[in-house]
């Protein structure tokens, strides 16, 4: 057992966890498509760009918790 008290997660922390979980799920789906044909590269790159933005948003949420 830990000596540290357990505190409930804030709504923003839950949001960050859910965002990261969703990104991981999507990233696994993208990884299963690799390597992609040249005609699909732009579409997959846009998905990866969106996932990067979502991770950036999750990072910002966590930074505001400090």
N, C-alpha and C positions, 0 to 999 in steps of 0.2 A: 504494500500500500504506500501511496505517496503521502508525504507530510504537507503537500501543498493543497490548499483549499481549491475545490473545483468551483469555478464561477460560470454562470450561464453565458452562452455566446450571445453577443449583440446581434441585432438584425443585420447590420452591415457585415459582420463576420460570417454569418450564415450565407449571406449573398455572395461573399467572396468564395466560400467553400463550394457553393452550388455552381458558380461560374467556372471555377477551376475544374470541377468534376465534369461539367459539360464540355469544356475544352478538351479534356483528356479523352472523353468518349469520341468526340469528333476527330481528334488527332489519330486515334487508333483506326478509325474508318479510313482516313486519308492514307495512313501507313499501309493499309491493306491494298490500296490501289497502286502503290509504287512497284516498279517504275511506271510512270504514266506515258502514254504515247504523246508525241509532240503536239498533236492537235488538242490535247486535254490539259497541257501544261498551264496555260493561262487560267483556266477555270480552277484548277487545284491550287495554283499560286494565290488566287484571290481568296480561296477558303483559308489558306494559311495566313494571309494578311489579316483576315477577320479574326482568326483565333489569336493572333499576336495582339491585336487591339483589345480583345476581351481579357487577355492575361494582364495587359497594361492597366486596364480598369480595375481588375482584382488587386493588383499591386497598390494602386492608389487608395483603394478602400482600406487595405491593411495598414498603409502608412498613416492614415488618419486616425487609426486606433491607438497610436503611440501617445 
